[in-house]
């Protein structure tokens, strides 16, 4: 795998991890740290001074739609699922990484919160112009949120294309069947 022009194995693994934003399904926030400290985690590991970390966290609270003054001192247990995911996304962006990995970040949310956060994700992705890799089992979500979609089966990539191209020219019967199921599921959602 090539990352920033070099094989992944050529990178220092600790530095590579700190240079990559990561959001997991349940947020992965440290429960014994308040929200502000959670967001400031990677900048602290990178040696940023306290004022710079706090300013960056406040900027990101604003970006993800949370008031820093209201949320900074709260603990993850005091937040809703959607608020925890917003904090996790802010933490992933805190050190301004070139790449953000999102592992089913909307999967554990109720339908309304999921839709709201997906809309916000699209806007943030557009504003920041960062590489964001979203892992999801929901093809409808992938087609809606992705600029390019990779369809995998049993660990193999079957097709990588823009959503429009994927819909227009599925690579094989499996991809075609997934797309048909996604179309049926979308219709069922609004029936």
N, C-alpha and C positions, 0 to 999 in steps of 0.2 A: 504494500500500500504506500502510495506517495503522499506525503504531507509537507506542504510548503516547499515543494521541489526536491525533497529528500525521502529516501525510504524510511518507513516508520522505525525500523530497527536502528537507524543512525541517530535518532533523537534521544536525548536524555529522558527516560520515562517520567521522572518527577517533573521536569520542566514542561514536557509535552502535556501532562495531565493538568498542570496549572495554567497552561496556555489554551486549554480547551474548556469551553463552558459546557455544563452538563445539567440537564433537568430530568429527573426520573418520575415515574408514575405517581408516587406518593409524596413527591417533593423532596424527601430525603433531608429535611431540616434537622439540625441538632436540637433535640428537645430541651436540653438544659441550658441553651443559649437563647438570649432574646433575639428578636427578628433583626434588629440592627447588626448585632454581632454575626448572625448567620450570613447576612448579605456581605459583610466586610471580610469574611473568611479568607478568600483567595488573595485579595489585596494585602491582608495582614501577612500571609505566607510569603508574599513577594516583597515584603519589607516597606510597604507604603507607610508614611507617617499617619497618625490618627486623624489629623484634620483633612488630609486628602481622602482617606478611606470614608470618613463621615460625609464629606461633600459628594463623593461618588455614589454612596448609598442613597443619599437624599435625592440625587438626580434620578436614580433608578426607581426609587419609590414612586416618584412622579410619573416616570415612563410607564410603569405597570399599573397606575391608577390607585395607588395607596398614599395616604397622607402620612409623611414621615413622622410628624409630631404626634399623630394618633397611634401609629403602629410600631414605631421603632423599639419601644420598651416592652412590647407584648412578647409572649412566648408562643411557639407554634400551636400548643394545645388551646390557646385562646382565639385561634383563627378558624374561619370556615375552610373547607377544602379548596375553594376557589382562591381565597386569600393566601393560603399556603402555597399554591401553585404560582401565584404572582410573585411571592417572595422568592421561591425557588428559581424563577426565571430571572429576577433581579440579581440573585446571587450568581447565576450562570454568566451574566453579562458584566459583573462587577469589575473584572480586570480587563475589559474590552477585548475578549478573545476573538481571533479571526474566524473560529469555527465553534458552533454550538450544537451539541448533540441532545436530542429530545427523545427520551425513551417512553413512549405512550403517555405523554404529559397530561392528556385529557381523559384518560381511560377511567379514572376512579371518581369522576365528577358526575353530578346529576345532569340531565339533558340540557336544561336551561343554562346552567353555569358553563357547561362544556361549549355550547354554541357561542356564548358571550366571550369566553376566553379564546376560542378559535378566531373569532372576528378580530379581537385585539392582537392576537399573534400575527395575523396577516398584515395588520397596520404596522406593528413593530418591525416585522421582517422587511417591509417596504421602506420604512424610515431608516433603518440601520444598514441595509444592504450588506448583511453578513451571510456567510454560508451557514445554513441551518439544516441539519440532517434529522428528520423526524422519522422515528420508527413507530409504525402502527399496524395493527391487524385489520383496521377499518379502511377498506379501499375507497369508500366514499370520502372519508376524511383526507386520505392521501391525495385524491384527485382534486379536492377542493383547496387544500392548503399548499400543495407542492407545485414547484415550477417544473420539476422532473420527478418521475415516479419509477422506482425499481420494484418489479414484481419478482418475488422469490418463492421457490418451492424446494423443500428438502435441502436447504443450504445453497442452492444454485440460483443465480440471477437469470431469469427467463427473458426479461425485457426491461430496458431503461429508456424512457421517452417522456416528452412533454405530455401532460394529460390529454390534450386534444389528439395527439398522434397515437397515444395508447388506445384511445377510444376508436379512432379511425382505422387502425391497422394492428390488431392484436397479433403478437408473435406466434401464438399457438393456441390450441384448443383450451388449455388450462387458463391462460390469460383471458381468452374470450368468455369462458364460463364465469370467471371472477367478475368481469365487467357486467355480464348479464345479471348476476346475483346482486351486484351493487345497484344496478338500475332498478331491479325489483324491490330491493330494500328501501330505496329512496322513495319510490311510489307508495310503498306500504306505510312509511313514516307519515305521509300526508293524506292517507286515505280516510 
